Amino acid sequence: MVKVSIGVPVYNVDQWLRQCLDSIRQQSFQDFEVIMVDDGSTDNSFEICQEYVSKDERFKLYHQENKGLAGARNTCLKHMTGDFIAWLDSDDWLENDYLERLVSMQAKTGADIVCIGIKTFMNDEFYMGSHQDKYGAFPDHVIPKKIAMSDVFWGIYALISVWGNIMDAKLYKGVVFSEGLNYEDQGNKFKLYLNSKKIVGIPELGYVYRIRSGSITQDGAANFKKIFEGKVMQITNLEKFMYYIENADYEVDYFHSLYSEWLDKQLQSVDSSWDDNQQERYRSFISRHKKLFEKNRN
């Protein structure tokens, strides 16, 4: 058994894949396996993965028809044997001492989840985060479970993505990523926090997240469609989150309050670039869910 299993879902990323996989091979900590799942790529991604399998026995490759990111993660989980699980998106990459810092902190603290800061790479520029500094504000860098889970609403600590950390493999027992939905991190990672006993954050940067978009500007109609579809999925995930919280009877009043606050915030942040019909549609959608939430809450 290896110390860390690294899951790498792969789909049409041949332009960036070698940088991703090389960053794993160059890790200063070497006790790992890499589980690559090619999710029906139509470019050269599968062939590139085969190259790494042929030159490093720690790299294992599985191919499947396209099931989406969550489906690829579920296949990764079936083949992982490590004590800890890490994830790396196939267009991102790692600093060379990424695993060493995470594993060393875990050994020092006994945490079942260890997180590290994320920096963003977009349009050939690095953008340093500020969230990692917040980890150092907690005594001994131990992040309270309630705080970690509340990040599902605000993303203040960048703790919602499944990458950027190592987690005890035992936390994944019985956990399945929800297939067919976007934002699968937001709709699933809280399950791992709910089962955890100790969460530690390293106030440093180690994971590099690539944003591929060449421009963040869009016209009003495209902007509305993207945001509206995103909010539909966010609310689906948050309602699932609340269902789990209530069934676990964990800080229910606290999270009820946060969800209500989050819904109010959505009503106050309607994009001024949308036309009147778009704004009304958005407000009506959020208002319906707020009324439903308050009805169920009472």
C-alpha positions as a printed Julia matrix, in Angstrom:
298×3 Matrix{Float64}:
   0.0    0.0     0.0
   1.24   3.48   -0.87
   0.95   6.6     1.26
  -0.97   8.77   -1.22
  -3.28   7.94   -4.12
  -3.56  10.81   -6.6
  -6.69  10.82   -8.74
  -6.41  12.52  -12.16
  -9.62  12.65  -14.22
  -8.68  13.26  -17.87
 -10.78  14.66  -20.69
  -9.46  16.44  -23.79
  -6.54  18.19  -22.14
  -3.61  17.14  -24.35
  -2.33  20.73  -24.46
  -1.7   20.82  -20.7
  -1.55  17.18  -19.63
   2.2   16.65  -19.73
   2.8   19.63  -17.44
   0.26  18.17  -15.01
   1.72  14.66  -14.98
   5.34  15.87  -14.93
   4.54  17.91  -11.83
   3.56  14.66  -10.11
   6.67  12.76  -11.17
   8.86  15.63   -9.94
   7.45  15.58   -6.42
  10.04  15.53   -3.64
   7.76  13.01   -1.85
   7.66   9.86   -3.95
   5.48   7.33   -2.1
   2.4    7.67   -4.28
   0.34   6.08   -7.02
  -1.45   7.94   -9.8
  -4.87   6.78  -10.93
  -5.67   8.34  -14.29
  -9.15   7.9   -15.74
  -9.56   8.9   -19.37
 -13.2    9.91  -19.62
 -13.7    9.31  -23.34
 -11.21  11.87  -24.66
 -11.29  12.57  -28.39
  -7.88  14.24  -28.58
  -4.45  12.76  -27.75
  -4.95  12.7   -23.98
  -5.27   8.91  -23.76
  -2.04   8.4   -25.74
  -0.18  10.85  -23.49
  -1.41   8.97  -20.42
  -0.11   5.73  -21.97
   3.35   7.3   -22.26
   3.47   7.86  -18.5
   2.21   4.37  -17.74
   5.0    2.93  -19.89
   7.77   4.84  -18.11
   6.52   4.86  -14.49
   4.82   1.87  -12.88
   3.16   4.11  -10.3
   0.93   5.54  -13.04
  -2.19   3.48  -13.76
  -4.63   4.23  -16.56
  -8.3    3.37  -16.99
 -10.51   4.29  -19.93
 -14.27   4.72  -19.97
 -16.99   6.23  -22.09
 -17.69   9.82  -21.13
 -19.43  10.06  -17.75
 -18.37  13.55  -16.74
 -15.98  14.67  -14.02
 -17.91  13.08  -11.16
 -18.07   9.76  -13.01
 -14.31   9.85  -13.59
 -13.71  10.57   -9.89
 -15.89   7.62   -8.91
 -13.82   5.34  -11.15
 -10.63   6.71   -9.58
 -11.94   5.86   -6.12
 -12.56   2.24   -7.11
  -8.87   1.73   -7.88
  -7.16   3.76   -5.14
  -5.15   1.89   -2.5
  -3.37   4.71   -0.63
  -3.7    5.73    3.0
  -4.55   9.24    1.82
  -6.3   10.57   -1.26
  -5.37  13.64   -3.3
  -6.86  15.01   -6.51
  -5.28  16.9    -9.37
  -7.29  18.28  -12.28
  -5.53  17.39  -15.51
  -4.99  20.98  -16.67
  -3.56  22.09  -13.29
  -0.17  21.34  -11.75
   1.65  21.06   -8.41
   4.65  22.75   -6.85
   7.48  20.23   -6.46
   7.16  19.96   -2.67
   3.35  19.91   -2.62
   2.93  16.35   -1.32
   5.88  16.63    1.04
   4.37  19.64    2.8
   0.94  18.02    3.09
   2.23  14.64    4.31
   4.63  16.24    6.78
   1.88  18.39    8.27
  -0.4   15.36    8.56
   2.29  13.4    10.41
   2.89  16.35   12.72
  -0.76  17.05   13.55
  -2.6   13.73   13.04
  -5.22  15.56   10.97
  -7.44  13.54    8.67
  -7.66  16.51    6.26
  -4.72  18.79    5.42
  -5.26  21.71    3.02
  -2.84  24.09    1.36
  -3.3   27.37   -0.49
  -4.11  27.67   -4.19
  -2.76  30.12   -6.72
  -4.42  30.81  -10.04
  -2.82  30.87  -13.48
  -4.68  32.75  -16.22
  -3.57  34.42  -19.45
   0.09  33.65  -18.67
  -0.11  35.38  -15.28
  -0.05  34.01  -11.73
  -2.57  35.39   -9.25
  -1.72  34.74   -5.62
  -4.59  33.94   -3.3
  -5.17  35.5     0.1
  -7.26  32.68    1.57
  -4.19  30.7     2.63
  -3.16  33.47    5.06
  -6.45  32.94    6.9
  -5.4   29.39    7.82
  -2.67  30.85   10.0
  -5.22  32.83   12.01
  -6.57  29.62   13.57
  -4.71  28.26   16.64
  -2.21  25.64   15.43
  -3.77  26.11   11.95
  -6.67  23.84   12.98
  -9.78  24.89   11.05
 -13.02  24.25   12.96
 -15.27  21.81   11.12
 -18.18  24.25   11.2
 -16.06  26.92    9.53
 -14.76  24.55    6.87
 -18.26  23.41    6.02
 -19.62  26.96    5.9
 -17.25  27.62    3.0
 -19.83  25.9     0.8
 -21.68  29.23    0.9
 -18.99  31.89    0.65
 -15.73  30.27   -0.47
 -13.71  32.47    1.87
 -11.14  29.76    2.62
 -11.15  27.98   -0.78
 -12.07  24.7     0.92
 -14.81  23.47   -1.39
 -12.75  21.96   -4.22
 -11.64  18.37   -3.69
  -8.14  19.26   -4.87
  -5.65  21.3    -2.84
  -5.44  18.81    0.03
  -4.9   15.25    1.18
  -7.63  13.36    3.02
  -7.63  10.14    4.98
  -8.98   7.49    2.6
 -11.33   6.29    5.34
 -13.35   9.5     4.92
 -14.32   8.35    1.43
 -15.95   5.15    2.64
 -19.48   5.14    1.24
 -18.98   8.47   -0.54
 -20.01   8.68   -4.2
 -19.71  11.8    -6.34
 -23.05  12.88   -7.81
 -22.91  12.2   -11.54
 -24.7   14.3   -14.12
 -24.4   17.52  -12.11
 -22.03  20.48  -12.34
 -20.25  21.88   -9.28
 -19.78  18.33   -8.03
 -17.2   19.56   -5.49
 -19.71  21.84   -3.79
 -22.3   19.07   -3.73
 -20.04  16.39   -2.26
 -16.98  17.59   -0.35
 -19.02  18.62    2.69
 -19.72  14.89    3.27
 -16.0   14.42    3.91
 -15.85  17.35    6.33
 -18.91  16.02    8.14
 -17.03  12.76    8.84
 -13.72  14.4     9.73
 -12.21  14.9    13.19
  -9.38  17.36   12.51
  -8.81  19.78    9.63
  -5.53  21.64    9.26
  -4.62  24.39    6.79
  -1.07  25.17    5.68
  -0.8   28.96    5.16
   1.29  28.57    2.01
   0.68  28.08   -1.71
   1.21  24.7    -3.39
  -1.51  23.95   -5.94
  -1.73  25.82   -9.26
  -5.23  26.17  -10.68
  -5.41  27.0   -14.38
  -8.23  29.14  -15.71
  -8.37  28.54  -19.44
 -10.73  31.35  -20.41
  -9.07  34.04  -22.48
 -11.56  36.66  -21.36
 -13.97  37.09  -18.48
 -16.17  39.6   -20.32
 -19.44  38.49  -21.87
 -22.55  40.16  -23.23
 -25.57  40.45  -20.94
 -27.49  37.5   -22.42
 -24.56  35.09  -22.22
 -23.72  36.35  -18.75
 -27.29  35.74  -17.58
 -27.45  32.22  -19.01
 -24.17  31.21  -17.4
 -24.96  32.7   -14.0
 -28.56  31.5   -13.94
 -27.59  27.92  -14.8
 -24.86  28.11  -12.19
 -27.27  29.28   -9.49
 -29.66  26.44  -10.33
 -26.87  23.96   -9.68
 -25.64  25.8    -6.59
 -29.09  25.73   -5.02
 -29.46  22.04   -5.87
 -26.18  21.39   -4.07
 -27.01  23.64   -1.11
 -30.38  22.0    -0.61
 -28.61  18.65   -0.58
 -26.13  20.1     1.9
 -28.98  21.21    4.18
 -30.58  17.75    3.91
 -27.36  16.12    5.15
 -26.93  18.69    7.92
 -30.45  18.14    9.19
 -30.16  14.36    9.07
 -26.85  14.5    10.93
 -28.36  17.03   13.37
 -25.15  19.04   13.06
 -25.28  22.79   13.8
 -28.68  22.98   12.1
 -29.64  26.48   13.28
 -26.26  27.87   12.29
 -26.46  26.51    8.75
 -30.13  27.45    8.38
 -29.09  31.01    9.13
 -26.23  30.9     6.62
 -28.45  29.55    3.84
 -31.06  32.23    4.47
 -28.31  34.87    4.41
 -26.91  33.41    1.17
 -30.33  33.54   -0.53
 -30.8   37.16    0.57
 -27.39  37.99   -0.86
 -28.41  36.55   -4.24
 -31.46  38.81   -4.32
 -29.27  41.84   -3.63
 -26.67  41.04   -6.29
 -28.74  40.99   -9.47
 -26.54  41.9   -12.45
 -27.38  45.36  -13.78
 -26.36  44.31  -17.31
 -29.4   42.02  -17.55
 -32.64  43.3   -19.07
 -35.8   43.66  -16.97
 -37.14  40.21  -17.87
 -33.86  38.52  -16.95
 -33.69  40.34  -13.64
 -37.27  39.41  -12.8
 -36.71  35.77  -13.76
 -33.66  35.6   -11.53
 -35.37  37.27   -8.56
 -38.43  35.02   -8.91
 -36.24  31.91   -8.98
 -34.35  32.89   -5.83
 -37.53  34.05   -4.05
 -39.27  30.74   -4.71
 -36.45  28.82   -3.12
 -36.31  31.19   -0.16
 -40.04  30.75    0.46
 -39.73  26.96    0.13
 -36.78  26.94    2.51
 -38.61  29.05    5.11
 -41.7   26.86    4.81
 -39.7   23.67    5.38
 -37.73  25.32    8.16
 -40.91  26.16   10.06
